[in-house]
């Protein structure tokens, strides 16, 4: 195994549990192929083991803190242990769709695996993981016996590593897939749907909306397939209006309503640009608002523009709602920290001349663990607010 020396500053971060070593932290580097397993040291002290990425600013991603060989058996033991422990979280639940492996959060950078009932979706963003793709498929088949595995190769990180963006289907996958979340039924399109097919990371918040929805009217902005709307109606909401730009997503939402024994009116599903919609209406009469936009900043270069957009959106909503309204507002932009998102909402309240209280904060659910020392993994921030004045 090749040994690579890094700077003391970088070594200290890795010792704390950070999993990325940038190219500038490497003191000397021989010519290596991407995906090569390397041993990392500072001076002569062993620090960690990872795999190398030739084309990426993140030159090494850590996969082990033990000075050991990374063999096929090592990968099997590592991956199977995560799969088994994740499944145990949902043994007695009424949920059969959840994240199995969460990249850096599970100390396996470059790998995301989601379970949708009897199917599995895998996303690989690095050459180091791409090299063991066949092994991962074998492990999944042995451990889960899925009906099909869909390898969704649409992550932007693949471009940085010159990896193909072609999706791969293992076994027959018939869509939509019916899944269960907290005893609610959903239809998921893993091939064409957002992310891996569904916003699994909002499970906890959908359950919250169900619990507080009784006798409320709900405005569900950026609704996608109306997960929050369904939860609200099942929780006793008097009315839900789902708004999304995608007509296809709203059509699927109607099917999901019917699947759960709910009738609907077409007027409660509005296909429109949400930013235009909020700007053009004069008032919001609903008293429970969900604001869950897509990532408005995917890179640090988009951050300033995104902050302005988040501030404007939330300011306009706060200006137009009534006193007593409950708002669940979210950001899934990982370049915006939780503190920055709070500042955004604080500014929105100030500019709208409203006073708000913070009822609860949320991040990803239990199947999306964060790496404690990597703020980059804390991408989802949700604030439950009440308009007091």
Secondary structure, 3 states (H helix, E strand, C coil): CEEEEECHHHHHHHHHCCCEEEHHHECCCCCCCCCCEEEEEECCEEEEEEEECCCCCEEEEEEECCCCCCCHHHHHHHHHHHHHHHHHCCCCCCCCEEEEEEHHHHCCCCEEEEEECCEEEEEECCHHHHCCHHHHHHHHHHHHCCCEEEECCCCCHHHHCCCCCCCEEECCCCCCEEEEECCEEEEECCCCCCCCCCCHHHHHHHHHHHHHCCCCEEEEECCCCCHHHHHHHHCCCCEEEEEECCHHHHHHHHHHHHHCCCCCCHHHEEECCHHHHHHHCCCCCCCEEEECCCCCCCCHHHHHHHHHHHHHHHHHHHHHCCCCCEEEEEECCCCCCHHHHHHHHHHHHHHCCCCEEEEEEECCCCCCCCCCCCHHHCCCEEEEEEECC
